[in-house]
Amino acid sequence: MDRFFIMPPVAAGLGAVMALIALTAPFGNTGVDGTLGAGLALLGAVATLALIGLARWRRSRAALVLAGLAAALTAVAALFLMQTVLMLAMVVTVVTLPLLRRRERTHP
């Protein structure tokens, strides 16, 4: 039975949106808008999302480990940038990533 767990990609996507908001500040001054740190947090969130997609598509354990590392480092960056929602989204991503481990093959 093929089970798809949606939480890690949703949390990583939310993190990417929050990092984009922190970088561009469409709703007002975020204090970090336009800075290199906010840009790197956006890059980390997008890399996490891409690595989760790669891990789901290729069933690669290395991509899953790299996605966890990228999410953890992005959470640390968000902590330093004082972007709490981005940090929480990346923490949820790290916590739920083990649920995406390679499934057992059902076909011979």
N, C-alpha and C positions, 0 to 999 in steps of 0.2 A: 504494500500500500504506500503510495507516494504522498508524503506529507510536506506541505510547504509552510514554513514558519515565516511570517511577514514582519515580525517586530524589528530585527536588525536593519533591514533596508529602510524601513519607515523612520526609525530613529536616526539613521545616518542621513537620510534625506532631509529630515527636520533640522539636523545639525548644519547641513549645507545651506539651507535657507536662512537659518539664524546667522551663520557666518557671513552670508551675502548681505544681510541686513546690517550687520555690524560694520562691514566694509563700506557700503554705499550710503548708509544712513538715510533712507527715504522718509523716515518718520520723525526726523529730528537728529540732533547731535548725540551720537553714542559715546563720544569721548575717544574712540579709537578709529573713527571713520577715516578712510584713506591711508591708514598706516600700514607698514610692512607686516606687522604682527597680525592684523586682521586679514590681510591677504594670505599669509601663510596658514592661518586657521581655516580659511576657505579652501585652500589647496589641500590641506589635510582631510577636511570633511569630504571633499569630492573624491580624493584618492581612496578614502575608506569606502565610500559608496561604490566606486569602480571595482575595488578589490572584493567586496562582498558579491557583486555580480559575477566576477571572474570565478570566485570560489563556488558559487552555485552552478555556473555553467560547466566548468571543467572538473568540479569536485576535487579541487586542489587544497590539500591541507596547508601548504606553504602560503597560498593566497589568503587563507583564513587567518593564519598567524600574523601575516603582514597587515591584514585589515584590523586585527586586534591591536597591534602595535601602533598603527596610524591613528586609530580611534583613541587610544590611551594618551598618546602624545598631543593630539588635538584637544583632549580634555584638559591636559595640563596647561596648554597655551590659552585655552578659554578661561581657566582659573586666573592666570596672570593678567588677562585682558579684562577681567571682571565681567564676563559674559556668562551669567549663571545658567540660562536656558541652554546655550550651546554646550556648556560643560555637562549638564545633566543628560542631554541627548547623547553625547558621546559615551558617558558612563553607562547608560542603558544599552548602547550598542555593544560595548565591551562585555557587559554582563550577559547579554543574550546571544553573543556569537557562538558559544559552545553548542547551542541548539542546532546550528547549521552544519555540524560535523557530517562527514560522509555517511550516507545511508547505506544500509545493506542492499545488495542487488537482489531483486525479486525474480529476475529472469535468468535461466541457466546460460 
